[in-house]
Amino acid sequence: MTFTKVSAWSGKVHTLELNVTQAQVNMWRNGMVIQCAMPQLQAWEREFLITGMTQEEWDEMSAQSKEA
């Protein structure tokens, strides 16, 4: 499925194709923990669904927090 999200960190719009079913999305939206609803996704892919942040943004944010 294709998801378009706005990054909570940068405000940029990102679109990503993820290997999930509508049933998995429904389970998550109905309260199931995302790790259980979509165990096949990598952690950063699940984080994208939650926050809209890409792996690159997480890396950039982490690097900035280490500098502070």
Predicted model as a PDB file, atoms N, CA, C, CB and O in Angstrom, pLDDT in the B-factor column:
MODEL        1                                                                  
ATOM      1  N   MET A   1       0.842  -1.179   0.000  1.00 96.00           N  
ATOM      2  CA  MET A   1       0.000   0.000   0.000  1.00 96.00           C  
ATOM      3  C   MET A   1       0.885   1.239   0.000  1.00 96.00           C  
ATOM      4  CB  MET A   1      -0.957   0.000   1.216  1.00 96.00           C  
ATOM      5  O   MET A   1       2.007   1.215   0.506  1.00 96.00           O  
ATOM      6  N   THR A   2       0.381   2.293  -0.558  1.00 97.00           N  
ATOM      7  CA  THR A   2       1.104   3.558  -0.596  1.00 97.00           C  
ATOM      8  C   THR A   2       0.559   4.484   0.486  1.00 97.00           C  
ATOM      9  CB  THR A   2       0.991   4.220  -1.996  1.00 97.00           C  
ATOM     10  O   THR A   2      -0.651   4.655   0.635  1.00 97.00           O  
ATOM     11  N   PHE A   3       1.481   5.073   1.232  1.00 97.00           N  
ATOM     12  CA  PHE A   3       1.116   5.989   2.310  1.00 97.00           C  
ATOM     13  C   PHE A   3       1.809   7.325   2.081  1.00 97.00           C  
ATOM     14  CB  PHE A   3       1.495   5.401   3.699  1.00 97.00           C  
ATOM     15  O   PHE A   3       2.990   7.373   1.738  1.00 97.00           O  
ATOM     16  N   THR A   4       1.070   8.396   2.272  1.00 98.00           N  
ATOM     17  CA  THR A   4       1.632   9.738   2.224  1.00 98.00           C  
ATOM     18  C   THR A   4       1.417  10.357   3.589  1.00 98.00           C  
ATOM     19  CB  THR A   4       0.982  10.607   1.088  1.00 98.00           C  
ATOM     20  O   THR A   4       0.290  10.449   4.076  1.00 98.00           O  
ATOM     21  N   LYS A   5       2.519  10.781   4.202  1.00 97.00           N  
ATOM     22  CA  LYS A   5       2.475  11.323   5.557  1.00 97.00           C  
ATOM     23  C   LYS A   5       3.274  12.618   5.610  1.00 97.00           C  
ATOM     24  CB  LYS A   5       3.023  10.299   6.583  1.00 97.00           C  
ATOM     25  O   LYS A   5       4.184  12.830   4.808  1.00 97.00           O  
ATOM     26  N   VAL A   6       2.930  13.476   6.556  1.00 97.00           N  
ATOM     27  CA  VAL A   6       3.677  14.696   6.821  1.00 97.00           C  
ATOM     28  C   VAL A   6       4.588  14.413   8.006  1.00 97.00           C  
ATOM     29  CB  VAL A   6       2.723  15.916   7.103  1.00 97.00           C  
ATOM     30  O   VAL A   6       4.126  13.957   9.052  1.00 97.00           O  
ATOM     31  N   SER A   7       5.867  14.677   7.850  1.00 96.00           N  
ATOM     32  CA  SER A   7       6.837  14.422   8.902  1.00 96.00           C  
ATOM     33  C   SER A   7       6.571  15.320  10.108  1.00 96.00           C  
ATOM     34  CB  SER A   7       8.262  14.637   8.379  1.00 96.00           C  
ATOM     35  O   SER A   7       6.434  16.536   9.967  1.00 96.00           O  
ATOM     36  N   ALA A   8       6.499  14.723  11.280  1.00 93.00           N  
ATOM     37  CA  ALA A   8       6.323  15.477  12.521  1.00 93.00           C  
ATOM     38  C   ALA A   8       7.549  16.320  12.838  1.00 93.00           C  
ATOM     39  CB  ALA A   8       6.031  14.530  13.679  1.00 93.00           C  
ATOM     40  O   ALA A   8       7.462  17.285  13.598  1.00 93.00           O  
ATOM     41  N   TRP A   9       8.686  15.962  12.261  1.00 91.00           N  
ATOM     42  CA  TRP A   9       9.925  16.676  12.554  1.00 91.00           C  
ATOM     43  C   TRP A   9      10.188  17.802  11.566  1.00 91.00           C  
ATOM     44  CB  TRP A   9      11.089  15.715  12.551  1.00 91.00           C  
ATOM     45  O   TRP A   9      10.477  18.927  11.973  1.00 91.00           O  
ATOM     46  N   SER A  10      10.093  17.515  10.277  1.00 93.00           N  
ATOM     47  CA  SER A  10      10.469  18.509   9.265  1.00 93.00           C  
ATOM     48  C   SER A  10       9.279  19.205   8.616  1.00 93.00           C  
ATOM     49  CB  SER A  10      11.291  17.853   8.198  1.00 93.00           C  
ATOM     50  O   SER A  10       9.430  20.274   8.024  1.00 93.00           O  
ATOM     51  N   GLY A  11       8.103  18.609   8.724  1.00 96.00           N  
ATOM     52  CA  GLY A  11       6.931  19.155   8.043  1.00 96.00           C  
ATOM     53  C   GLY A  11       6.865  18.788   6.571  1.00 96.00           C  
ATOM     54  O   GLY A  11       5.930  19.181   5.873  1.00 96.00           O  
ATOM     55  N   LYS A  12       7.855  18.033   6.091  1.00 96.00           N  
ATOM     56  CA  LYS A  12       7.874  17.619   4.686  1.00 96.00           C  
ATOM     57  C   LYS A  12       6.893  16.476   4.459  1.00 96.00           C  
ATOM     58  CB  LYS A  12       9.296  17.196   4.260  1.00 96.00           C  
ATOM     59  O   LYS A  12       6.623  15.676   5.355  1.00 96.00           O  
ATOM     60  N   VAL A  13       6.372  16.421   3.247  1.00 97.00           N  
ATOM     61  CA  VAL A  13       5.460  15.347   2.859  1.00 97.00           C  
ATOM     62  C   VAL A  13       6.278  14.230   2.220  1.00 97.00           C  
ATOM     63  CB  VAL A  13       4.352  15.865   1.878  1.00 97.00           C  
ATOM     64  O   VAL A  13       7.076  14.471   1.314  1.00 97.00           O  
ATOM     65  N   HIS A  14       6.073  13.014   2.700  1.00 97.00           N  
ATOM     66  CA  HIS A  14       6.785  11.845   2.186  1.00 97.00           C  
ATOM     67  C   HIS A  14       5.765  10.790   1.758  1.00 97.00           C  
ATOM     68  CB  HIS A  14       7.766  11.270   3.258  1.00 97.00           C  
ATOM     69  O   HIS A  14       4.723  10.629   2.394  1.00 97.00           O  
ATOM     70  N   THR A  15       6.071  10.081   0.688  1.00 97.00           N  
ATOM     71  CA  THR A  15       5.239   8.977   0.225  1.00 97.00           C  
ATOM     72  C   THR A  15       6.089   7.720   0.194  1.00 97.00           C  
ATOM     73  CB  THR A  15       4.627   9.274  -1.176  1.00 97.00           C  
ATOM     74  O   THR A  15       7.222   7.731  -0.287  1.00 97.00           O  
ATOM     75  N   LEU A  16       5.528   6.642   0.711  1.00 96.00           N  
ATOM     76  CA  LEU A  16       6.274   5.396   0.816  1.00 96.00           C  
ATOM     77  C   LEU A  16       5.345   4.226   0.521  1.00 96.00           C  
ATOM     78  CB  LEU A  16       6.914   5.250   2.218  1.00 96.00           C  
ATOM     79  O   LEU A  16       4.196   4.202   0.962  1.00 96.00           O  
ATOM     80  N   GLU A  17       5.852   3.272  -0.220  1.00 97.00           N  
ATOM     81  CA  GLU A  17       5.132   2.024  -0.499  1.00 97.00           C  
ATOM     82  C   GLU A  17       5.551   1.011   0.559  1.00 97.00           C  
ATOM     83  CB  GLU A  17       5.432   1.486  -1.959  1.00 97.00           C  
ATOM     84  O   GLU A  17       6.735   0.707   0.703  1.00 97.00           O  
ATOM     85  N   LEU A  18       4.572   0.491   1.300  1.00 97.00           N  
ATOM     86  CA  LEU A  18       4.865  -0.478   2.357  1.00 97.00           C  
ATOM     87  C   LEU A  18       4.090  -1.772   2.105  1.00 97.00           C  
ATOM     88  CB  LEU A  18       4.510   0.106   3.751  1.00 97.00           C  
ATOM     89  O   LEU A  18       2.971  -1.757   1.592  1.00 97.00           O  
ATOM     90  N   ASN A  19       4.707  -2.878   2.475  1.00 97.00           N  
ATOM     91  CA  ASN A  19       4.123  -4.200   2.292  1.00 97.00           C  
ATOM     92  C   ASN A  19       3.179  -4.524   3.456  1.00 97.00           C  
ATOM     93  CB  ASN A  19       5.233  -5.272   2.176  1.00 97.00           C  
ATOM     94  O   ASN A  19       3.518  -5.292   4.357  1.00 97.00           O  
ATOM     95  N   VAL A  20       1.994  -3.923   3.412  1.00 98.00           N  
ATOM     96  CA  VAL A  20       0.978  -4.182   4.430  1.00 98.00           C  
ATOM     97  C   VAL A  20      -0.366  -4.367   3.738  1.00 98.00           C  
ATOM     98  CB  VAL A  20       0.913  -3.023   5.476  1.00 98.00           C  
ATOM     99  O   VAL A  20      -0.565  -3.939   2.601  1.00 98.00           O  
ATOM    100  N   THR A  21      -1.269  -5.004   4.439  1.00 98.00           N  
ATOM    101  CA  THR A  21      -2.620  -5.194   3.921  1.00 98.00           C  
ATOM    102  C   THR A  21      -3.567  -4.202   4.584  1.00 98.00           C  
ATOM    103  CB  THR A  21      -3.100  -6.648   4.154  1.00 98.00           C  
ATOM    104  O   THR A  21      -3.255  -3.626   5.626  1.00 98.00           O  
ATOM    105  N   GLN A  22      -4.703  -4.018   3.976  1.00 98.00           N  
ATOM    106  CA  GLN A  22      -5.716  -3.147   4.583  1.00 98.00           C  
ATOM    107  C   GLN A  22      -6.153  -3.711   5.928  1.00 98.00           C  
ATOM    108  CB  GLN A  22      -6.937  -2.986   3.646  1.00 98.00           C  
ATOM    109  O   GLN A  22      -6.431  -2.954   6.858  1.00 98.00           O  
ATOM    110  N   ALA A  23      -6.215  -5.038   6.037  1.00 98.00           N  
ATOM    111  CA  ALA A  23      -6.600  -5.664   7.307  1.00 98.00           C  
ATOM    112  C   ALA A  23      -5.604  -5.303   8.412  1.00 98.00           C  
ATOM    113  CB  ALA A  23      -6.687  -7.200   7.149  1.00 98.00           C  
ATOM    114  O   ALA A  23      -6.007  -5.046   9.546  1.00 98.00           O  
ATOM    115  N   GLN A  24      -4.312  -5.281   8.090  1.00 98.00           N  
ATOM    116  CA  GLN A  24      -3.306  -4.911   9.085  1.00 98.00           C  
ATOM    117  C   GLN A  24      -3.456  -3.447   9.501  1.00 98.00           C  
ATOM    118  CB  GLN A  24      -1.893  -5.162   8.534  1.00 98.00           C  
ATOM    119  O   GLN A  24      -3.357  -3.115  10.682  1.00 98.00           O  
ATOM    120  N   VAL A  25      -3.693  -2.589   8.530  1.00 98.00           N  
ATOM    121  CA  VAL A  25      -3.901  -1.169   8.826  1.00 98.00           C  
ATOM    122  C   VAL A  25      -5.122  -1.012   9.724  1.00 98.00           C  
ATOM    123  CB  VAL A  25      -4.075  -0.345   7.516  1.00 98.00           C  
ATOM    124  O   VAL A  25      -5.090  -0.245  10.686  1.00 98.00           O  
ATOM    125  N   ASN A  26      -6.180  -1.722   9.422  1.00 98.00           N  
ATOM    126  CA  ASN A  26      -7.397  -1.645  10.234  1.00 98.00           C  
ATOM    127  C   ASN A  26      -7.143  -2.113  11.662  1.00 98.00           C  
ATOM    128  CB  ASN A  26      -8.511  -2.482   9.603  1.00 98.00           C  
ATOM    129  O   ASN A  26      -7.609  -1.484  12.611  1.00 98.00           O  
ATOM    130  N   MET A  27      -6.408  -3.211  11.823  1.00 98.00           N  
ATOM    131  CA  MET A  27      -6.102  -3.702  13.175  1.00 98.00           C  
ATOM    132  C   MET A  27      -5.344  -2.646  13.970  1.00 98.00           C  
ATOM    133  CB  MET A  27      -5.279  -5.009  13.108  1.00 98.00           C  
ATOM    134  O   MET A  27      -5.644  -2.408  15.140  1.00 98.00           O  
ATOM    135  N   TRP A  28      -4.362  -2.016  13.334  1.00 98.00           N  
ATOM    136  CA  TRP A  28      -3.577  -0.969  13.999  1.00 98.00           C  
ATOM    137  C   TRP A  28      -4.466   0.230  14.354  1.00 98.00           C  
ATOM    138  CB  TRP A  28      -2.403  -0.516  13.096  1.00 98.00           C  
ATOM    139  O   TRP A  28      -4.429   0.723  15.482  1.00 98.00           O  
ATOM    140  N   ARG A  29      -5.244   0.682  13.407  1.00 97.00           N  
ATOM    141  CA  ARG A  29      -6.121   1.844  13.651  1.00 97.00           C  
ATOM    142  C   ARG A  29      -7.186   1.552  14.701  1.00 97.00           C  
ATOM    143  CB  ARG A  29      -6.796   2.277  12.352  1.00 97.00           C  
ATOM    144  O   ARG A  29      -7.707   2.469  15.336  1.00 97.00           O  
ATOM    145  N   ASN A  30      -7.508   0.275  14.884  1.00 98.00           N  
ATOM    146  CA  ASN A  30      -8.494  -0.111  15.896  1.00 98.00           C  
ATOM    147  C   ASN A  30      -7.860  -0.427  17.244  1.00 98.00           C  
ATOM    148  CB  ASN A  30      -9.280  -1.309  15.418  1.00 98.00           C  
ATOM    149  O   ASN A  30      -8.529  -0.945  18.138  1.00 98.00           O  
ATOM    150  N   GLY A  31      -6.559  -0.116  17.397  1.00 97.00           N  
ATOM    151  CA  GLY A  31      -5.947  -0.215  18.710  1.00 97.00           C  
ATOM    152  C   GLY A  31      -4.872  -1.261  18.901  1.00 97.00           C  
ATOM    153  O   GLY A  31      -4.227  -1.285  19.949  1.00 97.00           O  
ATOM    154  N   MET A  32      -4.655  -2.130  17.921  1.00 98.00           N  
ATOM    155  CA  MET A  32      -3.599  -3.116  18.072  1.00 98.00           C  
ATOM    156  C   MET A  32      -2.242  -2.419  17.988  1.00 98.00           C  
ATOM    157  CB  MET A  32      -3.720  -4.224  16.994  1.00 98.00           C  
ATOM    158  O   MET A  32      -2.060  -1.498  17.191  1.00 98.00           O  
ATOM    159  N   VAL A  33      -1.301  -2.857  18.805  1.00 98.00           N  
ATOM    160  CA  VAL A  33       0.056  -2.314  18.762  1.00 98.00           C  
ATOM    161  C   VAL A  33       0.627  -2.547  17.372  1.00 98.00           C  
ATOM    162  CB  VAL A  33       0.964  -2.965  19.854  1.00 98.00           C  
ATOM    163  O   VAL A  33       0.503  -3.639  16.818  1.00 98.00           O  
ATOM    164  N   ILE A  34       1.253  -1.517  16.808  1.00 98.00           N  
ATOM    165  CA  ILE A  34       1.709  -1.583  15.420  1.00 98.00           C  
ATOM    166  C   ILE A  34       2.692  -2.731  15.188  1.00 98.00           C  
ATOM    167  CB  ILE A  34       2.357  -0.267  15.025  1.00 98.00           C  
ATOM    168  O   ILE A  34       2.704  -3.322  14.108  1.00 98.00           O  
ATOM    169  N   GLN A  35       3.521  -3.054  16.197  1.00 97.00           N  
ATOM    170  CA  GLN A  35       4.478  -4.158  16.048  1.00 97.00           C  
ATOM    171  C   GLN A  35       3.756  -5.491  15.868  1.00 97.00           C  
ATOM    172  CB  GLN A  35       5.412  -4.227  17.269  1.00 97.00           C  
ATOM    173  O   GLN A  35       4.247  -6.379  15.171  1.00 97.00           O  
ATOM    174  N   CYS A  36       2.606  -5.624  16.489  1.00 98.00           N  
ATOM    175  CA  CYS A  36       1.821  -6.860  16.349  1.00 98.00           C  
ATOM    176  C   CYS A  36       1.006  -6.858  15.064  1.00 98.00           C  
ATOM    177  CB  CYS A  36       0.890  -7.041  17.552  1.00 98.00           C  
ATOM    178  O   CYS A  36       0.856  -7.895  14.417  1.00 98.00           O  
ATOM    179  N   ALA A  37       0.483  -5.701  14.697  1.00 98.00           N  
ATOM    180  CA  ALA A  37      -0.347  -5.613  13.497  1.00 98.00           C  
ATOM    181  C   ALA A  37       0.471  -5.760  12.224  1.00 98.00           C  
ATOM    182  CB  ALA A  37      -1.093  -4.296  13.475  1.00 98.00           C  
ATOM    183  O   ALA A  37      -0.015  -6.286  11.223  1.00 98.00           O  
ATOM    184  N   MET A  38       1.736  -5.287  12.266  1.00 98.00           N  
ATOM    185  CA  MET A  38       2.573  -5.277  11.055  1.00 98.00           C  
ATOM    186  C   MET A  38       3.989  -5.771  11.369  1.00 98.00           C  
ATOM    187  CB  MET A  38       2.628  -3.852  10.447  1.00 98.00           C  
ATOM    188  O   MET A  38       4.954  -5.024  11.203  1.00 98.00           O  
ATOM    189  N   PRO A  39       4.119  -7.010  11.816  1.00 98.00           N  
ATOM    190  CA  PRO A  39       5.433  -7.502  12.243  1.00 98.00           C  
ATOM    191  C   PRO A  39       6.458  -7.609  11.117  1.00 98.00           C  
ATOM    192  CB  PRO A  39       5.276  -8.840  12.882  1.00 98.00           C  
ATOM    193  O   PRO A  39       7.659  -7.665  11.384  1.00 98.00           O  
ATOM    194  N   GLN A  40       6.013  -7.639   9.880  1.00 98.00           N  
ATOM    195  CA  GLN A  40       6.932  -7.776   8.761  1.00 98.00           C  
ATOM    196  C   GLN A  40       7.662  -6.474   8.445  1.00 98.00           C  
ATOM    197  CB  GLN A  40       6.186  -8.250   7.541  1.00 98.00           C  
ATOM    198  O   GLN A  40       8.662  -6.493   7.727  1.00 98.00           O  
ATOM    199  N   LEU A  41       7.187  -5.351   8.963  1.00 98.00           N  
ATOM    200  CA  LEU A  41       7.833  -4.067   8.676  1.00 98.00           C  
ATOM    201  C   LEU A  41       9.048  -3.861   9.566  1.00 98.00           C  
ATOM    202  CB  LEU A  41       6.842  -2.910   8.865  1.00 98.00           C  
ATOM    203  O   LEU A  41       9.108  -4.358  10.691  1.00 98.00           O  
ATOM    204  N   GLN A  42      10.002  -3.130   9.047  1.00 95.00           N  
ATOM    205  CA  GLN A  42      11.146  -2.722   9.848  1.00 95.00           C  
ATOM    206  C   GLN A  42      10.698  -1.616  10.794  1.00 95.00           C  
ATOM    207  CB  GLN A  42      12.330  -2.248   8.947  1.00 95.00           C  
ATOM    208  O   GLN A  42       9.681  -0.965  10.556  1.00 95.00           O  
ATOM    209  N   ALA A  43      11.448  -1.405  11.855  1.00 93.00           N  
ATOM    210  CA  ALA A  43      11.079  -0.403  12.858  1.00 93.00           C  
ATOM    211  C   ALA A  43      10.901   0.975  12.237  1.00 93.00           C  
ATOM    212  CB  ALA A  43      12.133  -0.343  13.956  1.00 93.00           C  
ATOM    213  O   ALA A  43       9.965   1.695  12.584  1.00 93.00           O  
ATOM    214  N   TRP A  44      11.797   1.351  11.316  1.00 93.00           N  
ATOM    215  CA  TRP A  44      11.696   2.693  10.736  1.00 93.00           C  
ATOM    216  C   TRP A  44      10.459   2.818   9.852  1.00 93.00           C  
ATOM    217  CB  TRP A  44      12.957   3.022   9.924  1.00 93.00           C  
ATOM    218  O   TRP A  44       9.906   3.910   9.717  1.00 93.00           O  
ATOM    219  N   GLU A  45      10.017   1.708   9.245  1.00 96.00           N  
ATOM    220  CA  GLU A  45       8.803   1.747   8.424  1.00 96.00           C  
ATOM    221  C   GLU A  45       7.568   1.950   9.308  1.00 96.00           C  
ATOM    222  CB  GLU A  45       8.664   0.444   7.595  1.00 96.00           C  
ATOM    223  O   GLU A  45       6.655   2.696   8.953  1.00 96.00           O  
ATOM    224  N   ARG A  46       7.555   1.279  10.459  1.00 96.00           N  
ATOM    225  CA  ARG A  46       6.443   1.480  11.397  1.00 96.00           C  
ATOM    226  C   ARG A  46       6.464   2.904  11.928  1.00 96.00           C  
ATOM    227  CB  ARG A  46       6.516   0.469  12.569  1.00 96.00           C  
ATOM    228  O   ARG A  46       5.415   3.531  12.078  1.00 96.00           O  
ATOM    229  N   GLU A  47       7.647   3.412  12.209  1.00 93.00           N  
ATOM    230  CA  GLU A  47       7.765   4.786  12.694  1.00 93.00           C  
ATOM    231  C   GLU A  47       7.266   5.773  11.646  1.00 93.00           C  
ATOM    232  CB  GLU A  47       9.221   5.102  13.069  1.00 93.00           C  
ATOM    233  O   GLU A  47       6.663   6.789  11.992  1.00 93.00           O  
ATOM    234  N   PHE A  48       7.508   5.487  10.372  1.00 96.00           N  
ATOM    235  CA  PHE A  48       6.993   6.335   9.307  1.00 96.00           C  
ATOM    236  C   PHE A  48       5.476   6.431   9.384  1.00 96.00           C  
ATOM    237  CB  PHE A  48       7.423   5.800   7.940  1.00 96.00           C  
ATOM    238  O   PHE A  48       4.915   7.517   9.232  1.00 96.00           O  
ATOM    239  N   LEU A  49       4.808   5.310   9.616  1.00 96.00           N  
ATOM    240  CA  LEU A  49       3.351   5.330   9.707  1.00 96.00           C  
ATOM    241  C   LEU A  49       2.873   6.148  10.901  1.00 96.00           C  
ATOM    242  CB  LEU A  49       2.812   3.910   9.802  1.00 96.00           C  
ATOM    243  O   LEU A  49       1.819   6.781  10.840  1.00 96.00           O  
ATOM    244  N   ILE A  50       3.637   6.138  11.973  1.00 96.00           N  
ATOM    245  CA  ILE A  50       3.237   6.855  13.191  1.00 96.00           C  
ATOM    246  C   ILE A  50       3.557   8.341  13.101  1.00 96.00           C  
ATOM    247  CB  ILE A  50       3.929   6.254  14.410  1.00 96.00           C  
ATOM    248  O   ILE A  50       2.717   9.175  13.440  1.00 96.00           O  
ATOM    249  N   THR A  51       4.771   8.685  12.645  1.00 95.00           N  
ATOM    250  CA  THR A  51       5.239  10.081  12.712  1.00 95.00           C  
ATOM    251  C   THR A  51       5.445  10.740  11.352  1.00 95.00           C  
ATOM    252  CB  THR A  51       6.525  10.138  13.474  1.00 95.00           C  
ATOM    253  O   THR A  51       5.584  11.960  11.270  1.00 95.00           O  
ATOM    254  N   GLY A  52       5.467   9.943  10.284  1.00 96.00           N  
ATOM    255  CA  GLY A  52       5.749  10.493   8.961  1.00 96.00           C  
ATOM    256  C   GLY A  52       7.224  10.734   8.707  1.00 96.00           C  
ATOM    257  O   GLY A  52       7.596  11.240   7.648  1.00 96.00           O  
ATOM    258  N   MET A  53       8.071  10.379   9.666  1.00 95.00           N  
ATOM    259  CA  MET A  53       9.511  10.602   9.528  1.00 95.00           C  
ATOM    260  C   MET A  53      10.167   9.449   8.779  1.00 95.00           C  
ATOM    261  CB  MET A  53      10.163  10.777  10.908  1.00 95.00           C  
ATOM    262  O   MET A  53       9.850   8.281   9.004  1.00 95.00           O  
ATOM    263  N   THR A  54      11.090   9.801   7.883  1.00 94.00           N  
ATOM    264  CA  THR A  54      11.855   8.795   7.153  1.00 94.00           C  
ATOM    265  C   THR A  54      13.079   8.387   7.961  1.00 94.00           C  
ATOM    266  CB  THR A  54      12.274   9.325   5.765  1.00 94.00           C  
ATOM    267  O   THR A  54      13.416   9.023   8.960  1.00 94.00           O  
ATOM    268  N   GLN A  55      13.735   7.332   7.525  1.00 92.00           N  
ATOM    269  CA  GLN A  55      14.971   6.888   8.180  1.00 92.00           C  
ATOM    270  C   GLN A  55      16.011   8.001   8.142  1.00 92.00           C  
ATOM    271  CB  GLN A  55      15.526   5.610   7.504  1.00 92.00           C  
ATOM    272  O   GLN A  55      16.724   8.221   9.122  1.00 92.00           O  
ATOM    273  N   GLU A  56      16.100   8.699   7.018  1.00 92.00           N  
ATOM    274  CA  GLU A  56      17.078   9.780   6.883  1.00 92.00           C  
ATOM    275  C   GLU A  56      16.810  10.895   7.884  1.00 92.00           C  
ATOM    276  CB  GLU A  56      17.059  10.339   5.462  1.00 92.00           C  
ATOM    277  O   GLU A  56      17.747  11.455   8.454  1.00 92.00           O  
ATOM    278  N   GLU A  57      15.543  11.222   8.103  1.00 91.00           N  
ATOM    279  CA  GLU A  57      15.211  12.258   9.079  1.00 91.00           C  
ATOM    280  C   GLU A  57      15.554  11.816  10.494  1.00 91.00           C  
ATOM    281  CB  GLU A  57      13.731  12.616   8.990  1.00 91.00           C  
ATOM    282  O   GLU A  57      16.046  12.613  11.293  1.00 91.00           O  
ATOM    283  N   TRP A  58      15.296  10.548  10.810  1.00 86.00           N  
ATOM    284  CA  TRP A  58      15.664  10.037  12.136  1.00 86.00           C  
ATOM    285  C   TRP A  58      17.170  10.142  12.343  1.00 86.00           C  
ATOM    286  CB  TRP A  58      15.202   8.570  12.306  1.00 86.00           C  
ATOM    287  O   TRP A  58      17.633  10.547  13.409  1.00 86.00           O  
ATOM    288  N   ASP A  59      17.931   9.773  11.309  1.00 86.00           N  
ATOM    289  CA  ASP A  59      19.385   9.852  11.412  1.00 86.00           C  
ATOM    290  C   ASP A  59      19.832  11.291  11.620  1.00 86.00           C  
ATOM    291  CB  ASP A  59      20.047   9.268  10.159  1.00 86.00           C  
ATOM    292  O   ASP A  59      20.704  11.564  12.445  1.00 86.00           O  
ATOM    293  N   GLU A  60      19.229  12.213  10.867  1.00 87.00           N  
ATOM    294  CA  GLU A  60      19.583  13.635  10.981  1.00 87.00           C  
ATOM    295  C   GLU A  60      19.199  14.170  12.364  1.00 87.00           C  
ATOM    296  CB  GLU A  60      18.881  14.463   9.869  1.00 87.00           C  
ATOM    297  O   GLU A  60      19.980  14.891  12.987  1.00 87.00           O  
ATOM    298  N   MET A  61      18.027  13.830  12.837  1.00 83.00           N  
ATOM    299  CA  MET A  61      17.578  14.291  14.146  1.00 83.00           C  
ATOM    300  C   MET A  61      18.477  13.729  15.251  1.00 83.00           C  
ATOM    301  CB  MET A  61      16.111  13.882  14.388  1.00 83.00           C  
ATOM    302  O   MET A  61      18.823  14.440  16.195  1.00 83.00           O  
ATOM    303  N   SER A  62      18.848  12.475  15.133  1.00 79.00           N  
ATOM    304  CA  SER A  62      19.732  11.854  16.121  1.00 79.00           C  
ATOM    305  C   SER A  62      21.098  12.523  16.148  1.00 79.00           C  
ATOM    306  CB  SER A  62      19.891  10.366  15.829  1.00 79.00           C  
ATOM    307  O   SER A  62      21.661  12.748  17.219  1.00 79.00           O  
ATOM    308  N   ALA A  63      21.631  12.839  14.979  1.00 82.00           N  
ATOM    309  CA  ALA A  63      22.934  13.484  14.900  1.00 82.00           C  
ATOM    310  C   ALA A  63      22.876  14.870  15.543  1.00 82.00           C  
ATOM    311  CB  ALA A  63      23.399  13.587  13.435  1.00 82.00           C  
ATOM    312  O   ALA A  63      23.812  15.267  16.238  1.00 82.00           O  
ATOM    313  N   GLN A  64      21.793  15.606  15.318  1.00 76.00           N  
ATOM    314  CA  GLN A  64      21.652  16.934  15.902  1.00 76.00           C  
ATOM    315  C   GLN A  64      21.515  16.869  17.407  1.00 76.00           C  
ATOM    316  CB  GLN A  64      20.459  17.647  15.309  1.00 76.00           C  
ATOM    317  O   GLN A  64      22.052  17.727  18.108  1.00 76.00           O  
ATOM    318  N   SER A  65      20.804  15.866  17.927  1.00 72.00           N  
ATOM    319  CA  SER A  65      20.637  15.769  19.371  1.00 72.00           C  
ATOM    320  C   SER A  65      21.938  15.381  20.048  1.00 72.00           C  
ATOM    321  CB  SER A  65      19.549  14.763  19.715  1.00 72.00           C  
ATOM    322  O   SER A  65      22.159  15.748  21.203  1.00 72.00           O  
ATOM    323  N   LYS A  66      22.804  14.650  19.365  1.00 74.00           N  
ATOM    324  CA  LYS A  66      24.108  14.278  19.930  1.00 74.00           C  
ATOM    325  C   LYS A  66      25.037  15.474  19.985  1.00 74.00           C  
ATOM    326  CB  LYS A  66      24.753  13.155  19.112  1.00 74.00           C  
ATOM    327  O   LYS A  66      25.904  15.552  20.856  1.00 74.00           O  
ATOM    328  N   GLU A  67      24.858  16.420  19.046  1.00 70.00           N  
ATOM    329  CA  GLU A  67      25.691  17.616  19.003  1.00 70.00           C  
ATOM    330  C   GLU A  67      25.305  18.601  20.090  1.00 70.00           C  
ATOM    331  CB  GLU A  67      25.591  18.281  17.644  1.00 70.00           C  
ATOM    332  O   GLU A  67      26.136  19.400  20.520  1.00 70.00           O  
ATOM    333  N   ALA A  68      24.074  18.559  20.535  1.00 62.00           N  
ATOM    334  CA  ALA A  68      23.576  19.550  21.512  1.00 62.00           C  
ATOM    335  C   ALA A  68      24.057  19.284  22.916  1.00 62.00           C  
ATOM    336  CB  ALA A  68      22.069  19.575  21.509  1.00 62.00           C  
ATOM    337  O   ALA A  68      23.721  20.030  23.836  1.00 62.00           O  
TER     338      ALA A  68                                                      
ENDMDL                                                                          
END                                                                             
